[in-house]
Amino acid sequence: MTHSSEILIDIRKIVRSINLESKRIEKDFGISIPQLLCMNYIKSCEGYQTTHKELTIYLHLNSSTVTGIINRLEKKGFIARLPKKDDKRVTNIALTSF
């Protein structure tokens, strides 16, 4: 077996492990890994809130993907969108007390 084949097999094993763990987390907690990462990031932020832009940078995802994650978390009651006090054009994403 070539070295590149071994690397590809190892990558496949890693991807499979991630998929299995993702399914377990979703079954046990009702959220996906990106949703969990999103909430963990917000938890680490001052005042337990951040902006959409900061989330896209942290998660390395495009804006529309992050919007979907935020929508699903908001629907489940885990986060809320709050208008920024001094700039109504900006919306903060905040953890709720769920």
NORNORTA-V235373 format. One line per field, one symbol per residue. phi: phi as a letter, one per 30 degrees, with the letter a starting at -180 (. if undefined). Layout:
phi = ???
This chain:
phi = .dddddddddddddddddddddddddddcibddedddddddeddddihbacedddddddhbdedddedddedddddidbbcbddecbddccdcbdcdg
